[in-house]
Amino acid sequence: MDQSVALLALADRTLWVAALVAAPVLLSALSIGLVVGIIQAATSVNEQTLTFVPKLAVIALVLVLFGASMMALIGDFTQDIFAQIARISQ
């Protein structure tokens, strides 16, 4: 029973870390897509590359700004996983 609780806690933390890592990229792409979509609707310009290029630029900027903290979060989580595996296997 104790191992199943530990595994469920680990699964919960895994989902939380995945959400924290993905959130900056997804939220920035969503906001830029919304702004460009409103501009396209207002001007009746339906060009596909008009939505792709700003999203690509903003995602690159977000990864430059938050990439180090995202990788640190993943690294810390990976170390915790290996520590818990060693603790559970004893």
N, C-alpha and C positions, 0 to 999 in steps of 0.2 A: 504494500500500500504506500509506503514511504517513497519508493522509486517512482510510482505513477504520479504522485503529487509533484515530485521534483521534475519529472518530464513535462507535466502540464505547465508548471511555472516556467520552464525553459521555452516551451512552445509559445507561451504568452509573451515572454520577453523577446523572442525572435520576431514575432509579428510587430511588436512595438518598435524595435530597432529598424526593421524594414520600412515601417511607416515614417520614422524620423529621417531615414536616409533618402527616401523617395520624395518626401513632401516638398522640399525647396524646388526641385526640378519640375515636379508636376504642377505645383501652384503657379510658378512663373510661366510655364507653357500655357496653362489655362488662362491666366490673366492676359497674356499677350494675344492669345487666340481670340479672346472675347473682345478686346479693343480693336484688333484688326477686322474682326467680323462685323463689328458695329460700323467701322469706317467703310468697309466694303458695301454694307447694306445702305448706308447713307449716300454713297457716291455711285452705286450700281456698277462697281468695277468687280468683276468676278475672275480674277487672275489667281491661279493656284500657287504660283511661286511667291505671291505677295504675302501669303500666310506662312510659308515655309521659312523664308529667309529671316524674318524677325524672330521667329521662335528659335531657330538655330543659333542666332547671335545671343539671345537672352539666356538660353540654356548653357551655352559656352561660358558666358559671364558668370552665371550662377555656379557652375562647376569650378571656375577659377576662384570665386570668392569663398564658397563653402566646401570645396573638395577636401581640403585638409581636415576639417572638423568631421566630415562624413567618414573619411578613412580612419580617423582616430576612433570614432565611435564603433566602426566595424572591427577594428583591431582589438579594442578593449573587450568587445563582446566575444570575439574569437578566443581570446585568452581566458575569459570566464568560462566558456564552453569546455575548453580543454581541462581547466581546473575542476569543473564539475564532473567531467567524465572520469578523471582520476579519482575523485572522491567517491563516486558511485561504484566504481569497479572494485574498490577495496573490500 
